Amino acid sequence: MFTAGNHIKICLCQQTRLEHCPTAPTFRLELGLGCTDYYAIATAKGRAMSKLVPLDDDTAVPPNTTRAAEGLPRRRFTVAEIEAFVETGVIPEEERFELIGGEIVPMSPKGMTHERIKMWLNEQLVRNLPLQFATNPETTFRLADDTFLEPDFVVFERATGLERLNGATCLLAIEIGLSSLSYDRGRKAEIYAAFGIRELWVIDGRRLETRVFREPGAEGYRVVSDVEAGEALEPLGVPGFTVRLAAFERFVG
């Protein structure tokens, strides 16, 4: 057992698993990924917090885990747990990552080109969206108990409100990709489709071309098209809004 003030190093591989006590107060986790081990360093404050439970054999998969590429199980996190980590300062607010199927996925660093496109596009959305629609940049887009994404923009009905934003109420998600472009067009688009996001734009930050994904299904988007910078982008679920990325070339900011 952990007791107040104790520190312990825990190997979350096939031999052990960490069971968290929901009645425990705040604690600190420092995560490190290796090819053979997954460590957590925990500090309990006040009461016993966790215990190590040996597994019966090397092939058993603990509950509440995911399995990494090298075959070792990983502790599956929930959105609520991650939010608690941020709230208590365990994870810095400025750290950029997404939670996908319970696994923490670091996000690529943003460059100046990405930020300038985002700034320009934010102005276009705020100024030109019809009044019944709203947008929010880099929101924590909660899609399931163990999954959240952080798209560059989401668009939704103003009457719906941000607190009820989900796969069904999101009218448009926008990603600006440079170093992450292939991931955004591939695996990330599959995740959006799986959660029913009706339309996704992935903007190529270098060429200012946009890949438009529509009609989500279990196997991905059924309709995919590429829109050149000079062509009009018109989201099906947001009538009255149009944008051409070629106009970004005249942007000063």
C-alpha positions, -999 to +999 in steps of 0.1 A: +000+000+000+010+036-004+010+057+027+013+094+032+045+108+018+058+076+003+071+073-032+073+041-052+082+032-087+057+009-104+062-013-135+029-015-154+040-044-176+026-080-178+037-088-143+018-062-124-010-038-127-019-006-108-054-005-091-064+031-083-084+038-052-112+063-061-114+076-026-078+088-025-070+125-025-047+142-050-016+124-063+012+130-088+020+109-118+051+111-140+048+090-171+076+075-191+073+052-221+099+026-229+100-003-252+096-028-223+082-010-193+057+017-184+064+034-152+044+056-129+058+075-099+030+082-075+028+103-044-001+098-020-013+125+001-032+116+033-045+081+028-036+048+012-041+052-026-032+022-047-020-013-046-001-036-069-018-068-080+002-097-095-011-113-127-015-150-131+007-153-162+027-133-187-001-133-213-029-120-192-041-085-201-052-064-170-086-047-171-087-010-178-057-012-201-048-007-238-022-027-257+007-008-273+024-016-306+051-038-290+024-059-273+026-047-237-005-035-220-009+001-211-030+017-184-062+031-200-070+066-189-104+083-189-112+119-199-123+125-163-089+114-150-070+135-175-091+166-165-083+159-129-046+156-136-047+190-153-068+206-126-044+195-099-013+205-118-001+169-124-002+177-162+006+213-172-022+231-189+000+241-218+010+205-226-006+195-259-019+160-264-051+141-272-066+110-256-075+083-280-090+051-268-076+057-233-040+064-246-022+097-243-011+108-278+013+138-280+005+164-306+030+179-330+045+213-321+029+243-338+050+264-361+044+300-372+027+290-404+002+270-386-005+298-361-010+324-389-034+302-408-053+296-376-054+333-368-067+342-402-093+314-403-105+323-368-112+358-382-131+344-412-152+322-390-160+348-363-168+375-389-187+355-415-205+326-397-243+332-397-255+341-363-271+307-355-237+291-357-207+293-333-171+283-334-144+275-309-106+271-315-087+242-300-115+231-277-112+198-258-136+178-280-150+151-258-161+121-279-162+093-254-153+085-218-118+076-230-114+099-260-110+135-267-094+154-296-083+190-300-092+201-335-081+236-346-118+246-349-152+232-344-185+247-357-218+240-341-253+254-336-252+283-311-284+270-295-266+237-288-239+253-268-203+242-262-212+220-233-234+197-255-208+195-283-203+159-294-201+138-325-237+143-333-239+181-328-206+190-344-214+204-379-177+209-390-143+201-376-112+217-391-076+206-388-046+225-401-018+201-410+019+206-417+041+180-400+009+162-390-008+163-424-006+126-433-018+117-398-047+142-399-058+129-433-054+092-423-057+079-388-073+110-373-099+112-401-108+076-393-114+086-356-136+115-366-156+093-389-160+066-362-176+092-339-199+105-366-185+139-373-204+148-404-178+170-421-140+173-416-117+197-433-079+190-433-060+220-446-026+215-461-007+244-444+019+245-472-002+243-503-034+258-489-054+229-503-082+213-483-092+177-482-129+176-474-144+145-457-181+138-457-206+110-449-189+093-420-192+055-415-176+027-395-149+023-421-142+060-426-156+087-447-174+076-479-170+110-497-135+126-499-126+154-522-097+179-526-105+217-529-079+240-543-069+272-525-089+294-550-120+273-548-149+279-524-151+258-493-188+255-483-197+232-453-230+214-460-242+218-424-234+255-422-253+272-450-243+308-457-206+304-449-180+303-476-142+307-474-114+306-500-079+299-486-062+318-514-073+349-495-048+340-467-020+350-490-030+386-485-033+383-448-012+406-426-009+394-390 
